[in-house]
Amino acid sequence: MTVKFDEVDAKNYDVLVNENDYGKLTFDEEQGAWVLWPNSIDDGVTYFEDLEETKEAIADEIKDYSENN
């Protein structure tokens, strides 16, 4: 399983899982944190201010979920 983050611009990334569109990652200025908007749900998941920490957490969660389902 591969999780990839393609930079659209400094505050927006496309999230790809196995080369398929998984969702969008955007920086929310009001919260001061990165928010993942998965295509499969109608809600965002807030992570951290640090981009690398956010990417690592998202990749780990996606991989853990796929291993357990």
C-alpha positions in Angstrom: 0.0 0.0 0.0 1.3 3.4 -0.9 0.1 6.7 0.4 1.3 9.7 -1.5 0.8 13.5 -1.0 0.9 15.5 -4.2 1.5 19.2 -3.6 -1.1 21.5 -5.4 0.3 24.6 -3.6 1.8 25.4 -0.2 -1.5 24.8 1.6 -3.2 22.1 -0.5 -2.3 18.5 -1.3 -4.0 15.7 -3.1 -3.9 12.5 -1.1 -3.5 9.3 -3.2 -3.7 5.7 -1.9 -2.3 3.2 -4.4 -2.5 5.9 -7.0 -6.3 6.4 -6.4 -7.7 9.7 -5.3 -8.4 9.4 -1.5 -9.1 13.0 -0.6 -7.6 16.5 0.0 -5.3 17.8 2.7 -5.6 21.6 3.3 -4.2 24.0 5.9 -6.9 25.7 7.9 -5.6 29.1 9.0 -8.3 29.5 11.7 -7.4 26.3 13.4 -3.7 26.5 12.6 -3.7 22.9 11.6 -3.9 20.5 8.6 -7.3 19.1 7.8 -7.8 15.9 5.7 -11.0 15.8 3.6 -11.5 12.1 2.6 -13.7 11.5 -0.4 -15.6 8.8 1.5 -17.0 11.0 4.2 -18.6 14.5 4.4 -16.4 15.8 7.1 -12.8 16.8 7.7 -10.4 15.3 10.2 -8.1 17.8 11.9 -4.4 16.9 12.5 -1.4 19.0 13.5 0.2 22.3 12.6 3.3 20.4 11.4 2.9 19.1 7.8 5.4 16.2 8.2 3.8 15.0 11.4 0.4 15.2 9.8 1.5 13.2 6.7 3.0 10.5 8.9 -0.1 10.2 11.0 -2.4 10.0 8.0 -0.2 7.4 6.3 0.0 5.3 9.5 -3.8 5.4 10.0 -4.6 4.4 6.4 -2.1 1.5 6.5 -3.4 0.3 9.9 -7.0 0.5 8.7 -6.2 -1.5 5.5 -4.4 -4.2 7.5 -7.3 -4.7 9.9 -10.1 -4.8 7.3 
